[in-house]
Amino acid sequence: MEKYTKLKELVTSLEEDIAKFYDKGNQAAGTRVRKGMQDLKSLAQDIRVDIQSKKNE
């Protein structure tokens, strides 16, 4: 459950940069969003692996 909480916090933290990129065209914000999305992908994969291992026990 701790990883899921981190996932939600990461999504929330990206909200401001997403708005800056799409609304104002801020390229640096886009770079931060891409990095954050990569972190989200990694965290989501960790959660998937954890769930699968608990399911198979």
C-alpha positions in Angstrom: 0.0 0.0 0.0 3.0 2.3 0.6 4.0 2.1 -3.0 0.5 3.0 -4.1 0.6 6.1 -1.9 3.9 7.1 -3.5 2.3 6.6 -6.9 -0.6 8.9 -6.1 1.8 11.6 -4.6 3.9 11.5 -7.8 0.9 12.0 -10.0 -0.2 14.9 -7.9 3.3 16.4 -7.9 3.3 16.4 -11.8 0.1 18.3 -12.1 1.6 21.7 -12.0 4.3 21.0 -14.5 1.8 19.4 -16.9 -0.3 22.6 -16.7 2.8 24.7 -17.4 3.8 22.6 -20.4 0.4 22.4 -22.0 -0.9 25.8 -21.1 2.2 28.0 -21.4 4.4 25.9 -23.6 7.2 25.7 -20.9 9.7 23.2 -22.4 11.6 22.7 -19.1 8.3 21.6 -17.5 7.8 19.1 -20.3 11.2 17.6 -19.5 10.2 17.3 -15.8 7.0 15.7 -16.8 8.7 13.1 -19.0 11.1 12.2 -16.2 8.2 12.0 -13.7 6.3 9.7 -16.1 9.3 7.4 -16.4 9.4 7.3 -12.6 5.6 6.5 -12.6 6.2 3.7 -15.1 8.9 2.1 -12.9 6.8 2.4 -9.7 3.8 1.0 -11.5 5.9 -2.0 -12.6 7.2 -2.5 -9.1 3.6 -2.6 -7.8 2.6 -5.1 -10.6 5.5 -7.4 -9.7 4.6 -7.2 -6.0 1.0 -7.9 -6.6 1.8 -10.9 -8.8 4.2 -12.4 -6.3 1.6 -12.1 -3.5 -1.0 -13.6 -5.7 1.2 -16.6 -6.5 2.1 -17.3 -2.9 
